[in-house]
Amino acid sequence: MKNLEQKEGFLNRHTNPLPNHSEVIEVITKGYDGQFNFICNWKPYIKNEEPEWMVVKEGYLGTATPISMEDKAKLAWLHAWEQGDESFVYYRFL
């Protein structure tokens, strides 16, 4: 993700932490065909609020799930991790 360019109005999640409550956000992610924007429901990981069956590894921040059915067909979810930039770095509030 380091090769993505930050667009005006978007925040870098490393310098502007993702919210600690559910929120609708737009994220920039990179796919095989270039850079894409998705409008998502952000659900942060909140320790001790996960179901008993859920095993959470260190560094998990939460998941952004696309809202549009068309986007869901392309992408099921975007997990955010402290230690990785695979899903997304840049986001903005809507």
Backbone as CSV, one residue per row, in Angstrom:
resi,resn,N_x,N_y,N_z,CA_x,CA_y,CA_z,C_x,C_y,C_z
1,MET,0.811,-1.190,0.000,0.000,0.000,0.000,0.864,1.267,0.000
2,LYS,2.107,1.121,0.229,2.958,2.294,0.308,3.042,3.021,-1.020
3,ASN,2.694,2.353,-2.108,2.755,3.003,-3.398,1.457,3.742,-3.739
4,LEU,0.455,3.700,-2.874,-0.761,4.472,-3.095,-0.506,5.918,-2.726
5,GLU,-1.107,6.815,-3.495,-0.977,8.231,-3.185,-2.176,8.671,-2.366
6,GLN,-1.920,9.473,-1.362,-2.993,9.984,-0.525,-3.765,11.034,-1.312
7,LYS,-5.081,10.890,-1.349,-5.929,11.860,-2.031,-6.353,12.936,-1.046
8,GLU,-6.657,14.093,-1.570,-7.103,15.203,-0.728,-8.358,14.805,0.041
9,GLY,-8.372,15.114,1.324,-9.520,14.807,2.164,-9.464,13.452,2.837
10,PHE,-8.467,12.630,2.500,-8.318,11.312,3.107,-7.268,11.369,4.207
11,LEU,-7.440,10.529,5.207,-6.534,10.451,6.343,-5.681,9.188,6.238
12,ASN,-4.493,9.249,6.788,-3.615,8.085,6.867,-3.881,7.433,8.222
13,ARG,-4.286,6.175,8.239,-4.662,5.525,9.499,-3.492,5.354,10.464
14,HIS,-2.270,5.519,9.970,-1.104,5.424,10.850,-0.888,6.722,11.639
15,THR,-1.304,7.838,11.073,-1.149,9.120,11.757,-2.473,9.648,12.303
16,ASN,-3.583,9.183,11.759,-4.928,9.531,12.229,-5.673,8.233,12.480
17,PRO,-5.628,7.719,13.706,-6.200,6.400,13.999,-7.659,6.257,13.555
18,LEU,-7.986,5.047,13.147,-9.365,4.710,12.792,-10.257,4.898,14.020
19,PRO,-11.536,5.199,13.814,-12.425,5.422,14.964,-12.614,4.163,15.803
20,ASN,-12.884,4.370,17.084,-13.104,3.233,17.988,-14.597,2.957,18.163
21,HIS,-15.389,3.375,17.196,-16.830,3.098,17.163,-17.222,2.834,15.707
22,SER,-18.370,2.222,15.493,-18.833,1.931,14.133,-19.080,3.244,13.403
23,GLU,-18.736,3.254,12.121,-18.786,4.481,11.340,-18.813,4.110,9.860
24,VAL,-19.418,4.960,9.041,-19.340,4.778,7.592,-18.120,5.567,7.116
25,ILE,-17.225,4.869,6.405,-16.008,5.494,5.902,-15.815,5.117,4.441
26,GLU,-15.010,5.887,3.762,-14.581,5.544,2.409,-13.106,5.193,2.496
27,VAL,-12.715,4.098,1.877,-11.321,3.662,1.924,-10.759,3.593,0.509
28,ILE,-9.444,3.743,0.425,-8.722,3.557,-0.841,-7.943,2.263,-0.689
29,THR,-8.089,1.391,-1.667,-7.344,0.137,-1.636,-6.760,-0.128,-3.015
30,LYS,-5.820,-1.026,-3.078,-5.168,-1.354,-4.346,-5.563,-2.753,-4.771
31,GLY,-5.955,-2.873,-6.033,-6.283,-4.169,-6.606,-5.360,-4.464,-7.773
32,TYR,-5.618,-5.563,-8.441,-4.792,-5.939,-9.596,-4.884,-4.909,-10.715
33,ASP,-6.055,-4.257,-10.824,-6.296,-3.325,-11.924,-6.096,-1.868,-11.534
34,GLY,-5.506,-1.599,-10.377,-5.272,-0.222,-9.969,-5.821,0.088,-8.596
35,GLN,-6.101,1.351,-8.393,-6.552,1.858,-7.100,-8.074,1.981,-7.108
36,PHE,-8.725,1.600,-5.991,-10.180,1.626,-5.896,-10.620,2.292,-4.603
37,ASN,-11.795,2.898,-4.657,-12.425,3.468,-3.467,-13.666,2.655,-3.150
38,PHE,-13.874,2.364,-1.871,-15.063,1.643,-1.422,-15.682,2.385,-0.250
39,ILE,-16.992,2.502,-0.258,-17.726,3.034,0.887,-18.050,1.829,1.759
40,CYS,-17.655,1.916,3.028,-17.719,0.753,3.913,-18.316,1.094,5.269
41,ASN,-18.827,0.065,5.910,-19.159,0.135,7.327,-17.905,-0.291,8.077
42,TRP,-17.394,0.590,8.924,-16.224,0.284,9.734,-16.687,-0.283,11.072
43,LYS,-16.139,-1.422,11.445,-16.438,-2.026,12.746,-15.107,-2.270,13.444
44,PRO,-14.816,-1.473,14.460,-13.539,-1.630,15.155,-13.543,-2.867,16.034
45,TYR,-12.361,-3.386,16.269,-12.217,-4.462,17.238,-12.159,-3.822,18.619
46,ILE,-13.037,-4.251,19.485,-13.050,-3.767,20.861,-12.851,-4.981,21.762
47,LYS,-11.715,-4.975,22.439,-11.369,-6.115,23.298,-12.488,-6.397,24.295
48,ASN,-12.746,-7.659,24.520,-13.764,-8.165,25.452,-15.194,-8.008,24.936
49,GLU,-15.369,-7.530,23.699,-16.709,-7.451,23.120,-16.896,-8.455,21.984
50,GLU,-15.867,-9.235,21.692,-15.967,-10.225,20.626,-16.678,-11.469,21.142
51,PRO,-17.313,-12.225,20.243,-17.954,-13.479,20.666,-16.911,-14.448,21.218
52,GLU,-17.337,-15.342,22.076,-16.415,-16.308,22.707,-15.650,-17.143,21.686
53,TRP,-16.289,-17.471,20.559,-15.666,-18.334,19.561,-14.610,-17.600,18.734
54,MET,-14.597,-16.284,18.786,-13.698,-15.503,17.935,-12.296,-15.460,18.531
55,VAL,-11.317,-15.824,17.725,-9.922,-15.764,18.137,-9.291,-14.576,17.425
56,VAL,-8.825,-13.609,18.188,-8.270,-12.387,17.608,-6.773,-12.352,17.848
57,LYS,-6.031,-12.156,16.767,-4.579,-12.081,16.876,-4.151,-10.648,17.169
58,GLU,-2.985,-10.518,17.760,-2.453,-9.212,18.145,-2.340,-8.291,16.931
59,GLY,-2.710,-7.050,17.123,-2.588,-6.047,16.075,-3.837,-5.825,15.252
60,TYR,-4.881,-6.644,15.459,-6.120,-6.501,14.689,-6.847,-5.235,15.129
61,LEU,-7.172,-4.359,14.170,-7.844,-3.093,14.473,-9.342,-3.140,14.212
62,GLY,-9.747,-3.912,13.198,-11.159,-3.993,12.849,-11.332,-4.315,11.377
63,THR,-12.583,-4.215,10.913,-12.910,-4.594,9.544,-13.794,-3.543,8.892
64,ALA,-13.486,-3.236,7.641,-14.319,-2.365,6.813,-15.027,-3.264,5.803
65,THR,-16.355,-3.232,5.802,-17.152,-4.070,4.901,-17.869,-3.180,3.892
66,PRO,-17.659,-3.394,2.591,-18.332,-2.570,1.583,-19.850,-2.599,1.747
67,ILE,-20.467,-1.454,1.525,-21.913,-1.321,1.670,-22.636,-1.734,0.399
68,SER,-22.128,-1.343,-0.758,-22.817,-1.618,-2.019,-22.714,-3.095,-2.400
69,MET,-23.804,-3.630,-2.928,-23.817,-5.041,-3.354,-22.796,-5.278,-4.460
70,GLU,-22.647,-4.308,-5.345,-21.664,-4.449,-6.421,-20.255,-4.560,-5.851
71,ASP,-19.958,-3.731,-4.861,-18.638,-3.788,-4.237,-18.451,-5.078,-3.451
72,LYS,-19.527,-5.563,-2.820,-19.431,-6.813,-2.064,-19.080,-7.980,-2.979
73,ALA,-19.544,-7.904,-4.228,-19.225,-8.972,-5.187,-17.735,-8.964,-5.508
74,LYS,-17.128,-7.791,-5.479,-15.699,-7.669,-5.779,-14.834,-7.977,-4.565
75,LEU,-15.383,-7.668,-3.387,-14.567,-7.690,-2.188,-15.454,-7.960,-0.983
76,ALA,-15.125,-8.935,-0.196,-15.965,-9.286,0.950,-15.710,-8.357,2.131
77,TRP,-14.453,-8.103,2.477,-14.136,-7.251,3.618,-12.682,-6.826,3.559
78,LEU,-12.368,-5.786,4.317,-11.003,-5.274,4.410,-10.612,-5.239,5.885
79,HIS,-9.730,-6.132,6.280,-9.264,-6.159,7.667,-8.093,-5.187,7.817
80,ALA,-8.090,-4.458,8.909,-6.987,-3.539,9.190,-6.154,-4.096,10.343
81,TRP,-4.845,-4.075,10.146,-3.897,-4.570,11.138,-2.851,-3.506,11.406
82,GLU,-2.442,-3.379,12.660,-1.375,-2.435,13.005,-0.118,-2.713,12.198
83,GLN,0.218,-3.980,12.054,1.489,-4.374,11.469,1.453,-4.544,9.956
84,GLY,0.348,-4.239,9.291,0.301,-4.433,7.846,-0.565,-3.412,7.145
85,ASP,-0.248,-3.192,5.882,-0.987,-2.236,5.068,-1.712,-2.909,3.909
86,GLU,-1.920,-4.220,3.985,-2.468,-4.964,2.855,-3.854,-4.490,2.433
87,SER,-4.719,-4.179,3.374,-6.097,-3.824,3.029,-6.262,-2.363,2.647
88,PHE,-5.941,-1.467,3.566,-6.032,-0.041,3.263,-5.257,0.777,4.285
89,VAL,-4.833,1.948,3.848,-4.153,2.900,4.717,-4.976,4.188,4.782
90,TYR,-5.497,4.613,3.638,-6.178,5.901,3.563,-7.685,5.739,3.670
91,TYR,-8.296,6.626,4.440,-9.737,6.598,4.640,-10.246,8.004,4.907
92,ARG,-11.556,8.160,4.804,-12.181,9.425,5.194,-13.576,9.144,5.731
93,PHE,-14.032,10.059,6.565,-15.380,9.946,7.123,-16.378,10.494,6.114
94,LEU,-17.550,9.900,6.075,-18.609,10.392,5.181,-19.724,11.029,5.956
